[in-house]
Amino acid sequence: MTSLAQKLSDALKSRDERSIRRRLPGLPQIVTSRRSVIDFTSNDYLSLSRSPTLRRAVLDALSSAPDILGSGGSRLLVPAPAHAALEARLCRFFDAEAAILFNSGFDANVGLLSAVPQPGDVVVYDELIHASAHDGMRTSRLSRDSFVSFAHNSVPSLRHTIRRVLSHREDVKTGKSSVFVVVESLYSMDGTFAPLSDIVDCVEELLPLCNGYVIVDEAHATGIYGPKGRGLVAALGLEKRIFARLHTFGKSLAASGAVLLTTELVRDYLLNYARSFIYTTALTNASVIAAGCSFDMLEDGTTEMLAAHLMQLSSYFVNRVRAHLRNIPPMLLRLPDYLEELTRTSSQPFQFPSQIIPLLTPEPRSLSAFLLTFSPSECSTVALYTKPIFPPTVPRETSRVRICLHAGHTCEDVDILIQGIVAWAQGRIEDARRNGKEWNRMASDVGVKAWMESKL
């Protein structure tokens, strides 16, 4: 084995030993051959990937479009009328000055954060911000001490962080350098909404020279929240107070690609300096056409009913599972603290929960595997597909099974999921009781040392 191969193998082995090695998902043969799978893990929140209406619309649009295959290369090399038309349409839909398409939300975040912050600027970001934002910051021209995190969704922490920057940076205080505040409107792993109104108010108050810029990633809110799915920024009427907002097409919209909404100046700058836009083949014409069909469904109101059902389903799930969790040790399984009691504040236009509900447990792999093979007595023909989530995707000691609800789910689907969750927890509790009895018996019969040796 070469030195390189040894190092790569050792790195993978280390992840194996810590049970955090990533692998491509697949369903066991017994599941795919004998059961229908209920998906509780994908980001297909509105279930549009299975929509006959959207499927027909996409096929009809493709059949009548003059160009559908490929895109010809980078946007800077070849004309792309379909792309330009979609950008113009999204400017109108989202009430934005300018729009620029990227191949993915990841590319958009990397392009924006690597290019726009100038030397001497500061980026202040929520501690749970997406990995793509971190990659963008790493490849920017800023020094490492120019990146400062604040506690998740904490406006007091944000305020303290900005004040600390102002106390150390005269150039920021005088407006010669800028502060970029980067947040998500809905966080993908925790299902929490950012207090956007309070964040914007805080930035404008502490940086009155207009050198504070708020960037909002709306990837997981697009299509669901706000008027006709325009997102949390639109729901709060903050469009003119946000520097840039990102909407992706690959989650609720069942397409691919992303759009960054900003000013004409920033768009022009990105065309010249965003490497993830310049040095890549543009979205295929077929992808642009498909995204346009998804936006047709948003604009004509079709998705509003789906979004309403999804929000009702989220509340149904949390209310019912929370009642069961009262009888389960929180060290084994619990909801995050913010879901213990549903709250509504002046800055929070949507009552919790979102469609993303994390089940915190030190044994996410065990829970996920159990749900896949769980057979409720009244329905033995379904499999519950979930995914365990480990660090470094989430912070240490916050491993979880991330439940993603979809508009295509029914209350009966959710009830089966809850049955499976409760059955797993009861089984683990019973295992612990049996082990406790075995400990007591062995300790009294042969002593603690012999019992420990029997387990090694």
C-alpha positions as CSV (number, residue, x, y, z in Angstrom):
1,M,0.0,0.0,0.0
2,T,1.4,3.4,-0.9
3,S,1.8,6.1,1.7
4,L,-1.2,8.1,0.3
5,A,-3.4,5.0,0.3
6,Q,-2.4,4.3,3.9
7,K,-3.2,7.8,5.0
8,L,-6.6,7.7,3.3
9,S,-7.4,4.3,4.8
10,D,-6.4,5.4,8.3
11,A,-8.6,8.5,8.0
12,L,-11.6,6.3,7.0
13,K,-10.8,3.8,9.7
14,S,-10.8,6.5,12.3
15,R,-14.3,7.5,11.2
16,D,-15.4,3.9,11.3
17,E,-14.1,3.6,14.9
18,R,-16.1,6.7,15.9
19,S,-19.2,5.5,14.0
20,I,-19.3,8.6,11.8
21,R,-18.2,7.3,8.5
22,R,-20.4,8.5,5.7
23,R,-21.7,6.1,3.0
24,L,-24.2,6.5,0.2
25,P,-27.7,5.5,1.3
26,G,-29.4,2.3,0.1
27,L,-32.3,0.2,1.1
28,P,-31.9,-3.5,2.1
29,Q,-33.3,-5.9,-0.5
30,I,-35.9,-7.2,1.9
31,V,-37.3,-3.7,2.3
32,T,-37.5,-2.8,-1.4
33,S,-38.9,-6.1,-2.5
34,R,-41.6,-6.6,0.1
35,R,-42.6,-3.1,1.4
36,S,-43.4,0.4,0.3
37,V,-41.1,2.9,1.8
38,I,-42.3,6.0,3.6
39,D,-39.6,8.7,3.2
40,F,-39.0,10.7,6.3
41,T,-35.5,11.9,5.4
42,S,-35.4,13.7,2.0
43,N,-35.9,17.4,1.5
44,D,-38.9,16.9,-0.9
45,Y,-41.0,18.9,1.5
46,L,-43.9,19.6,-0.8
47,S,-43.8,16.1,-2.4
48,L,-43.5,17.8,-5.8
49,S,-41.1,15.1,-7.0
50,R,-44.1,12.8,-7.1
51,S,-46.6,15.3,-8.4
52,P,-48.4,14.1,-11.5
53,T,-49.3,17.8,-12.2
54,L,-45.7,18.9,-12.2
55,R,-44.5,15.9,-14.1
56,R,-47.0,16.6,-17.0
57,A,-46.1,20.3,-17.0
58,V,-42.4,19.6,-17.2
59,L,-42.8,17.0,-20.0
60,D,-45.1,19.4,-22.0
61,A,-42.6,22.3,-21.5
62,L,-39.7,20.1,-22.6
63,S,-41.6,18.9,-25.7
64,S,-42.2,22.4,-26.9
65,A,-38.9,24.1,-25.9
66,P,-36.4,24.8,-28.7
67,D,-33.4,23.8,-26.6
68,I,-33.4,21.3,-23.8
69,L,-30.1,19.3,-23.9
70,G,-27.1,20.8,-22.2
71,S,-26.3,24.5,-21.9
72,G,-23.3,24.9,-24.1
73,G,-20.8,25.9,-21.4
74,S,-20.2,28.7,-18.9
75,R,-22.8,31.5,-18.9
76,L,-19.9,33.8,-19.9
77,L,-19.2,31.9,-23.0
78,V,-22.6,31.2,-24.6
79,P,-25.9,33.1,-24.7
80,A,-28.5,31.5,-22.4
81,P,-31.9,33.0,-23.1
82,A,-33.8,30.5,-21.0
83,H,-31.5,31.3,-18.0
84,A,-31.9,35.0,-18.5
85,A,-35.7,34.7,-18.8
86,L,-35.9,32.7,-15.5
87,E,-33.7,35.3,-13.7
88,A,-35.9,38.1,-14.9
89,R,-39.0,36.2,-13.8
90,L,-37.5,35.5,-10.3
91,C,-36.7,39.2,-9.9
92,R,-40.4,40.0,-10.3
93,F,-41.6,37.0,-8.2
94,F,-39.3,37.8,-5.2
95,D,-39.4,41.6,-5.6
96,A,-35.6,41.8,-6.1
97,E,-33.4,44.2,-8.0
98,A,-31.3,41.5,-9.6
99,A,-31.0,37.7,-9.8
100,I,-28.2,35.4,-10.8
101,L,-28.5,31.6,-11.2
102,F,-26.0,29.1,-9.8
103,N,-25.8,25.4,-10.3
104,S,-26.6,24.8,-6.6
105,G,-27.1,26.5,-3.3
106,F,-23.6,25.4,-2.3
107,D,-22.1,27.1,-5.3
108,A,-24.1,30.3,-4.6
109,N,-22.9,30.5,-1.0
110,V,-19.3,29.8,-2.0
111,G,-19.4,32.3,-4.8
112,L,-20.9,35.1,-2.8
113,L,-18.9,34.7,0.4
114,S,-15.6,34.1,-1.3
115,A,-15.9,37.1,-3.6
116,V,-17.9,39.9,-2.1
117,P,-16.3,40.5,1.3
118,Q,-13.3,42.8,0.8
119,P,-10.0,42.7,2.6
120,G,-10.5,44.3,6.0
121,D,-14.2,43.3,6.2
122,V,-15.7,41.1,8.9
123,V,-18.1,38.1,8.5
124,V,-20.3,37.4,11.5
125,Y,-22.2,34.1,11.2
126,D,-24.6,32.0,13.2
127,E,-22.7,29.0,14.7
128,L,-25.0,26.6,12.9
129,I,-24.6,28.1,9.4
130,H,-24.4,25.6,6.5
131,A,-21.0,24.1,5.5
132,S,-21.1,25.9,2.1
133,A,-20.9,29.3,3.9
134,H,-17.8,28.1,5.8
135,D,-16.2,27.0,2.5
136,G,-17.0,30.4,1.0
137,M,-15.4,32.2,3.9
138,R,-12.3,29.9,3.7
139,T,-11.7,30.8,0.1
140,S,-12.2,34.5,0.5
141,R,-9.5,37.2,0.8
142,L,-10.2,37.8,4.5
143,S,-7.9,36.7,7.4
144,R,-9.1,34.0,9.7
145,D,-9.7,36.5,12.6
146,S,-12.2,38.2,10.3
147,F,-14.7,35.4,10.8
148,V,-16.7,35.5,14.1
149,S,-19.6,33.3,15.1
150,F,-22.5,34.1,17.4
151,A,-24.7,31.7,19.4
152,H,-27.5,30.1,17.4
153,N,-30.4,32.5,16.8
154,S,-29.3,34.6,19.8
155,V,-29.8,38.3,19.0
156,P,-28.1,39.3,22.4
157,S,-25.1,37.2,21.3
158,L,-25.1,38.9,17.8
159,R,-25.3,42.3,19.5
160,H,-22.3,41.4,21.8
161,T,-20.3,40.1,18.8
162,I,-20.8,43.2,16.7
163,R,-20.1,45.5,19.6
164,R,-16.8,43.6,20.2
165,V,-15.9,44.1,16.5
166,L,-16.6,47.8,16.8
167,S,-14.5,48.1,19.9
168,H,-11.5,46.6,18.1
169,R,-11.9,47.9,14.6
170,E,-11.9,51.7,14.0
171,D,-12.3,51.1,10.2
172,V,-15.6,49.3,10.8
173,K,-16.7,52.0,13.3
174,T,-16.1,54.7,10.8
175,G,-17.7,52.8,7.9
176,K,-14.6,52.2,5.9
177,S,-14.9,48.4,6.3
178,S,-18.1,46.3,6.3
179,V,-19.7,43.6,8.5
180,F,-21.6,40.8,6.8
181,V,-24.1,38.9,9.0
182,V,-24.8,35.4,7.6
183,V,-27.8,33.4,8.7
184,E,-30.4,30.9,7.5
185,S,-34.1,31.6,7.6
186,L,-34.8,28.0,8.5
187,Y,-31.9,25.8,9.8
188,S,-31.6,22.5,8.0
189,M,-30.6,20.2,10.9
190,D,-32.5,21.9,13.8
191,G,-35.7,23.1,12.2
192,T,-35.4,26.5,13.9
193,F,-36.4,29.8,12.4
194,A,-34.1,32.8,12.6
195,P,-35.5,35.9,14.3
196,L,-34.8,37.9,11.1
197,S,-36.6,41.1,12.0
198,D,-34.6,41.4,15.3
199,I,-31.4,40.5,13.5
200,V,-31.9,43.2,10.8
201,D,-32.9,45.8,13.5
202,C,-29.8,44.9,15.5
203,V,-27.5,45.3,12.5
204,E,-29.0,48.6,11.4
205,E,-28.9,50.0,15.0
206,L,-25.2,49.1,15.6
207,L,-24.0,49.9,12.1
208,P,-25.8,53.1,11.3
209,L,-23.3,54.1,8.5
210,C,-25.0,51.4,6.3
211,N,-21.9,49.2,6.4
212,G,-23.8,46.2,7.8
213,Y,-25.1,43.6,5.4
214,V,-27.4,40.7,6.2
215,I,-27.3,37.6,4.0
216,V,-30.1,35.1,4.3
217,D,-30.0,31.5,3.1
218,E,-33.7,30.5,2.4
219,A,-33.0,27.0,1.1
220,H,-35.3,25.1,3.4
221,A,-38.0,27.8,3.5
222,T,-38.4,28.2,-0.2
223,G,-41.9,27.1,-1.5
224,I,-43.4,26.7,2.0
225,Y,-43.3,29.9,4.0
226,G,-44.2,33.4,3.0
227,P,-46.7,34.6,0.4
228,K,-46.8,31.9,-2.3
229,G,-43.7,30.3,-0.9
230,R,-41.4,33.4,-1.3
231,G,-39.7,32.7,2.1
232,L,-39.4,34.2,5.5
233,V,-37.8,37.4,4.2
234,A,-40.9,38.1,2.1
235,A,-43.2,37.1,4.9
236,L,-41.7,39.8,7.1
237,G,-41.5,42.4,4.4
238,L,-37.7,42.6,4.6
239,E,-36.9,42.4,1.0
240,K,-35.3,45.9,0.8
241,R,-33.3,45.5,4.0
242,I,-31.6,42.3,3.1
243,F,-28.3,42.4,1.1
244,A,-28.6,39.0,-0.5
245,R,-30.9,36.0,-0.2
246,L,-30.5,32.6,-1.5
247,H,-33.4,30.3,-2.8
248,T,-32.7,26.8,-4.0
249,F,-34.7,24.7,-6.4
250,G,-33.6,21.2,-5.3
251,K,-35.6,20.8,-2.1
252,S,-39.3,21.8,-2.0
253,L,-39.3,22.6,-5.7
254,A,-38.1,19.2,-6.9
255,A,-35.8,20.7,-9.5
256,S,-32.1,21.7,-9.3
257,G,-30.1,24.9,-9.2
258,A,-30.4,28.1,-7.1
259,V,-30.9,31.8,-7.4
260,L,-29.1,34.5,-5.5
261,L,-31.2,37.7,-5.2
262,T,-29.2,40.9,-4.7
263,T,-28.5,44.3,-6.3
264,E,-27.4,45.0,-9.9
265,L,-24.0,46.0,-8.7
266,V,-23.4,42.8,-6.7
267,R,-24.7,40.7,-9.6
268,D,-22.2,42.4,-12.0
269,Y,-19.4,41.9,-9.5
270,L,-20.3,38.2,-9.1
271,L,-20.2,37.8,-12.9
272,N,-16.6,39.0,-12.8
273,Y,-15.3,37.5,-9.5
274,A,-17.4,34.5,-8.4
275,R,-15.3,31.5,-9.4
276,S,-18.2,29.0,-8.8
277,F,-20.2,30.9,-11.4
278,I,-17.5,31.7,-13.9
279,Y,-15.6,28.4,-14.2
280,T,-18.4,25.9,-14.5
281,T,-20.9,24.8,-17.2
282,A,-24.3,26.4,-16.6
283,L,-27.4,24.6,-15.6
284,T,-28.8,22.6,-18.4
285,N,-31.7,24.0,-20.3
286,A,-33.9,21.1,-19.1
287,S,-33.1,22.1,-15.5
288,V,-34.1,25.7,-16.1
289,I,-37.3,24.6,-17.8
290,A,-38.1,22.3,-14.9
291,A,-37.5,25.0,-12.3
292,G,-39.8,27.3,-14.2
293,C,-42.6,24.7,-14.0
294,S,-42.1,24.5,-10.3
295,F,-42.4,28.3,-10.0
296,D,-45.6,28.1,-12.1
297,M,-47.1,26.0,-9.2
298,L,-46.0,28.6,-6.7
299,E,-47.4,31.5,-8.6
300,D,-50.8,29.9,-9.4
301,G,-51.3,29.0,-5.7
302,T,-51.2,25.2,-6.2
303,T,-48.5,24.8,-3.5
304,E,-50.2,26.9,-0.8
305,M,-52.6,24.1,0.1
306,L,-49.6,21.6,0.2
307,A,-47.7,24.0,2.5
308,A,-50.7,24.4,4.8
309,H,-51.1,20.7,5.1
310,L,-47.4,20.3,5.8
311,M,-47.5,22.8,8.7
312,Q,-50.5,21.1,10.2
313,L,-48.8,17.8,9.9
314,S,-45.7,19.2,11.7
315,S,-47.7,20.3,14.7
316,Y,-49.6,17.0,14.7
317,F,-46.3,15.1,14.9
318,V,-44.7,17.2,17.6
319,N,-47.7,17.3,19.8
320,R,-48.2,13.6,19.7
321,V,-44.6,12.5,20.0
322,R,-44.0,15.0,22.8
323,A,-46.7,13.3,24.9
324,H,-45.1,9.9,24.4
325,L,-41.6,11.2,25.2
326,R,-42.7,12.3,28.7
327,N,-42.4,8.6,29.6
328,I,-39.0,8.1,28.0
329,P,-35.7,9.1,29.7
330,P,-34.4,12.2,28.0
331,M,-30.9,10.8,28.0
332,L,-32.2,8.2,25.6
333,L,-34.5,10.2,23.3
334,R,-35.8,13.8,23.4
335,L,-36.9,16.7,21.4
336,P,-34.8,19.9,21.4
337,D,-35.6,22.4,24.1
338,Y,-37.4,24.8,21.8
339,L,-39.9,22.1,20.9
340,E,-40.8,21.3,24.5
341,E,-43.3,24.2,24.5
342,L,-44.6,25.8,21.3
343,T,-44.0,29.5,21.4
344,R,-44.8,32.5,19.3
345,T,-43.0,35.8,19.5
346,S,-43.3,39.2,17.8
347,S,-40.3,38.3,15.6
348,Q,-41.4,34.8,14.9
349,P,-44.2,34.8,12.3
350,F,-44.5,31.1,12.2
351,Q,-45.5,28.9,15.1
352,F,-43.1,26.1,15.7
353,P,-42.5,23.4,14.6
354,S,-41.2,23.5,11.1
355,Q,-41.2,20.5,8.8
356,I,-37.8,19.5,10.2
357,I,-37.9,17.8,13.6
358,P,-34.7,16.5,15.1
359,L,-35.0,13.5,17.6
360,L,-31.9,13.8,19.8
361,T,-30.4,10.5,20.8
362,P,-27.0,9.0,21.5
363,E,-28.1,6.0,19.4
364,P,-29.3,7.4,16.1
365,R,-28.1,4.5,14.1
366,S,-30.0,2.0,16.3
367,L,-33.2,4.1,16.0
368,S,-33.0,4.5,12.3
369,A,-32.2,0.8,11.7
370,F,-35.2,-0.2,13.9
371,L,-37.6,2.1,12.0
372,L,-36.6,0.6,8.7
373,T,-37.7,-2.9,9.8
374,F,-40.5,-1.9,12.2
375,S,-43.8,-3.6,11.4
376,P,-46.9,-2.2,13.2
377,S,-49.5,-4.9,13.7
378,E,-52.0,-3.2,11.4
379,C,-49.6,-2.4,8.6
380,S,-46.8,-4.8,7.8
381,T,-46.2,-3.6,4.3
382,V,-44.4,-0.3,4.9
383,A,-40.8,0.6,5.9
384,L,-40.0,3.9,7.6
385,Y,-36.9,5.4,6.0
386,T,-34.9,7.8,8.2
387,K,-31.3,8.8,8.5
388,P,-29.0,9.0,11.5
389,I,-27.0,12.3,11.7
390,F,-23.7,12.5,13.5
391,P,-20.9,15.0,14.1
392,P,-19.3,16.7,12.3
393,T,-22.5,17.4,10.4
394,V,-24.0,18.5,13.7
395,P,-22.2,19.6,16.9
396,R,-20.8,17.1,19.3
397,E,-23.2,15.3,21.6
398,T,-26.2,16.3,19.4
399,S,-26.5,13.2,17.3
400,R,-30.0,12.7,16.0
401,V,-32.4,11.2,13.7
402,R,-33.6,14.1,11.5
403,I,-37.3,13.7,10.7
404,C,-38.4,15.6,7.5
405,L,-42.1,15.7,7.0
406,H,-43.6,16.0,3.5
407,A,-46.9,17.3,2.2
408,G,-47.6,13.8,0.8
409,H,-47.6,12.3,4.2
410,T,-50.8,11.5,6.0
411,C,-51.6,11.5,9.7
412,E,-51.7,7.7,9.5
413,D,-48.1,7.8,8.2
414,V,-47.1,10.0,11.1
415,D,-48.9,7.7,13.6
416,I,-46.9,4.7,12.3
417,L,-43.7,6.7,12.7
418,I,-44.5,7.5,16.2
419,Q,-45.4,3.9,17.0
420,G,-42.0,2.9,15.7
421,I,-40.2,5.6,17.7
422,V,-42.0,4.6,20.9
423,A,-41.4,0.8,20.3
424,W,-37.7,1.4,19.8
425,A,-37.4,3.5,23.0
426,Q,-39.4,0.9,25.1
427,G,-37.2,-1.8,23.7
428,R,-34.0,0.0,24.7
429,I,-35.5,0.7,28.2
430,E,-36.3,-3.0,28.6
431,D,-32.7,-3.9,27.5
432,A,-31.3,-1.6,30.1
433,R,-33.5,-3.2,32.8
434,R,-32.4,-6.7,31.8
435,N,-28.8,-5.6,31.8
436,G,-29.3,-4.1,35.2
437,K,-30.8,-7.3,36.6
438,E,-27.9,-9.3,35.1
439,W,-25.5,-6.9,36.7
440,N,-27.1,-7.4,40.1
441,R,-27.2,-11.2,39.7
442,M,-23.6,-11.5,38.5
443,A,-22.3,-9.1,41.1
444,S,-23.9,-11.1,43.9
445,D,-23.0,-14.5,42.5
446,V,-19.5,-14.2,41.2
447,G,-18.4,-10.6,41.9
448,V,-18.0,-7.5,39.9
449,K,-14.6,-8.5,38.4
450,A,-16.0,-11.7,37.0
451,W,-19.0,-9.9,35.5
452,M,-16.8,-7.3,33.9
453,E,-14.5,-10.0,32.4
454,S,-17.5,-11.8,31.0
455,K,-18.3,-8.7,28.9
456,L,-14.8,-8.2,27.5
